[in-house]
Amino acid sequence: MGVAHCDGCGDRFYRQVNVAKNGKVWEYYRCAKTAGKPACKGQSVKGERVTAAITALVENGVPPSGVAGILT
C-alpha cells in the first residue's frame, strides 16, 4: 500500500496505537516529523477518520490504486 503524507510538511504519517489499562484502544495517524529541527507542529488524525475516508472513497468507486496513497 502507499503512504499518507502530512499537509503541513510533506513528511509521512505513521500509525500509533495506545491501549489503556481498561482495554480501550486509541488509534492515530501522526506526522513523523515531530522530532528534530525544524519540527512539524504535528498533524494527528484519529484512525476512525482515516477509515471513514477510505470507506467513502471505495464506496464512490475509487480504484484501489487511488486508495493506496492514503495509508501505509
N, C-alpha and C positions, 0 to 999 in steps of 0.2 A: 504494500500500500504506500501511498505518498506521505508527505509530511505537511502538517499545518504550520503556518508561519504567523508571527506577531505583526499586526498592522503598524505598531509603533516603530520597531527597529528592524524588522525583517528576519530576525533570528527564529529558529524553530521552536515549536511547543513541545513540551514533554508531559506525560501523564503522571499525575501524583494521586495516590490513593491513601487515605487516612482511615484507620479503624479505631473507633472509640472503645473504651473498656466495656460498654454495654452492647457492643457489636454493630453499632450504627456505622455505615460506610459513607465517606465523602470522597467524591472523585472530582478532580480538577485537571484542566489542561493549563499549563503555565508557560510563560516565556522563559526560555533557557538563559537569556542574558540578564540574570538578576544579580550576578556577582561580577566583580571586576570593575574596571573603569573604562569608559563610562558604562554604568549600569542602566538598563532599561527600567522605566518606572514599573514595569511588570504587568503585562496583560495576564489576566486569570479568568478562565471561563469554566463554569460548572459543567461537569461531564454530561449531565442530563440535557443541557442546552445544545451541546455538540451532537448528542444522539438525536435530539429532535430535529436539528438542522439537516443531518444526513438522511433521516427518515423522510423529511419533506422533499429533499432532492430526489430520492429514489421514487417516491410516490408520484412525482411530477415527470418521471421518465428520463431523468438524467442518466446517461450511460455510466457504467462502472468506472470508466476512465475519468469521468468528471468528478466522481465522488472520491476517487483515490487521493486527490491532492489535499483532502481535508484532514485526514487522520494518519497517524503513524501506525 
